[in-house]
């Protein structure tokens, strides 16, 4: 799995712990973008109960995702 990720050119954007001897160098902008993506999926997961409870087909699930995205965009 890690070799596949490395083969795609992905890089770690998680900062090292402060007490770690070998500190990773990360780009601050990439870390901020990663944080935005993680917060977005966290907000999307707040509607998970509604989506998984009622939506049985892929098309209706996609419709629910679009609906949730519209709600989040309007906030």
Phi, psi and omega in degrees: 000313181294326179292325177294318178296316179294326180292333179279352179091011180288154179225155180285132177238027177259124181291151177286160174292154184294333182268005178283137182290319180260100181278133175280142175264123181234157175273129183298321181295319178295320180294321178294320177295320178298319179297319178298318179295317179296319178294323178298312180293329176296317177295322179295323180290342176297334179264009185299320182299316179294318184291316184280339182283320187253333189271116183255335181251159182296322182291321179288328175295317178297322176298320178294320178297317178297320179297315180296319178299320177296318178297317180294324180292325182284343180293000000 
